[in-house]
C-alpha cells in the first residue's frame, strides 16, 4: 500500500514504523504479538519480510523489544526501554491532541556548547532538543515555553555528558533584547511545517475510500506515524506566542480521524494476531 499521506516530510524510518506499530497495538493492552503478525502489518507499510526480521532483531539487541520463543513461533513485547519511549510518546501525543497549552510567560533556556570534534554528540543533542520543542534563537542558546520539560532536558544533558558546558534557566524575557514574538520568529522556521499541515488537512478533508479493515488499519498506523513526525517539528507553541497557527487545526483533524479509525484498526489487529497464532 502506498503512503496515502503525502505531506512533504522526510520518509519514515523503518525503526519509527516499528515503534508506531508495537507502541500503538500492544502498549495499552500489554499483549504480545507473534512475529508473523508484526511482519504482516510491517509488510503492508512497505517493509519487506527479510528487512522486518532484521528490524525486530535490532530492536531486541537495543533492548526496547524482547522476545520469547514458544515452540517454533516467537512472541514479541515492549521491554523497559521501549515502554519508556512509547509512554513518553503517548504522553506527548495526548497533550498535542488536547489543544494549545496555557502559558505563564516564562521560558526554559539552555546555554550549551559542544566541541567541534564531538559531531555525533551534537547531532544527538540537536535531535533531543528538537523533540523537546526547543528552538535556537541565538548561537548556543535554545529555548521553549514548555518549562515543565526541565526534567527531560536535564536527562538529555546528563545522558550526553554535557553538564560542564551547559546552563539552564527558567524566567521571563526582560526589555533589553528580543521580545517573546521575536524569539518565536528567530528560533523556529515554521514555513515548511505549516505547508505540511496544509497538505495533511486537505487530505484528511478529502473523501476516503478504504475498501476493508486491513486498509483502515494501515491508514491508521500511517496517520499515527505522520503525527509523530509532525510533533518532532512543531514546537507546539501557546496561542499567546503564535495566535493563528495552522498546526492546531491539523491536530484537531488528526484527532477526529483517529477516533474514527481506532476501533476498526484495533479490532482488525486482534484478528490478525489470532490468525497468525500457531496451531
Beta strands, then each sheet from edge to edge (+ up, - down):
strand 1: 33-34
strand 2: 65-70
strand 3: 73-78
strand 4: 107-112
strand 5: 135-138
strand 6: 141-144
strand 7: 166-171
sheet 1: 1+ 3- 2+
sheet 2: 5+ 6- 4+ 7-
end
